[in-house]
């Protein structure tokens, strides 16, 4: 399955709260699933809920993840 296919039901059910997380890296990368919204940028219409959810998830994950120690 491609990541875009998985995002369809997630965005349909929880667009404002959805967070896209890339796993398998040295650190996780949570980010909003809403996109850039260039068409409404600067108009005051954008909803920051997905960004707030991504930041909250990143903070929770960081609190429970030991610091990475560089390999010698």
C-alpha positions in Angstrom: 0.0 0.0 0.0 1.2 3.5 -0.8 1.1 6.1 1.9 -1.3 8.3 -0.1 -3.8 5.4 -0.1 -3.6 5.0 3.7 -4.1 8.7 4.2 -7.5 8.8 2.3 -9.6 7.2 5.2 -7.5 8.9 7.9 -8.2 12.3 6.4 -11.8 11.5 5.8 -12.4 10.4 9.4 -10.1 12.8 11.3 -8.8 15.6 9.0 -8.2 18.1 11.8 -6.4 15.7 14.1 -4.5 13.5 11.7 -0.8 13.2 11.9 1.5 11.5 9.4 4.5 9.8 11.0 7.5 8.4 9.1 8.9 5.4 10.9 12.1 3.5 10.4 14.4 6.5 10.6 16.9 7.3 13.4 14.1 9.6 14.8 10.4 9.8 14.1 9.0 12.6 11.9 5.4 13.5 12.8 3.9 16.1 10.5 0.4 17.4 9.7 -1.5 15.7 7.0 -3.3 18.8 5.8 -0.8 20.0 3.2 0.4 23.5 2.5 -3.0 25.3 1.7 -1.3 27.9 -0.5 -4.8 28.9 -1.7 -5.8 30.2 1.7 -2.4 31.3 3.1 -2.6 34.7 4.8 -6.4 34.8 4.8 -6.9 33.7 8.4 -9.0 30.7 7.2 -6.4 28.0 7.9 -7.1 25.5 10.7 -3.9 24.8 12.7 -5.3 21.7 14.5 -3.3 19.1 12.6 -0.1 21.1 13.2 -0.9 21.3 16.9 -1.6 17.5 17.0 1.7 16.8 15.2 3.7 19.0 17.6 1.9 17.3 20.6 2.8 13.9 19.3 6.4 14.9 18.6 6.7 16.1 22.2 5.2 12.9 23.6 7.5 10.7 21.5 10.5 12.8 22.5 9.7 12.5 26.2 9.7 8.7 25.9 12.7 8.3 23.5 16.2 8.1 24.8 18.6 10.5 23.3 20.5 9.2 20.3 24.2 8.7 21.0 26.4 9.0 17.9 28.3 5.8 17.0 32.0 5.9 17.7 
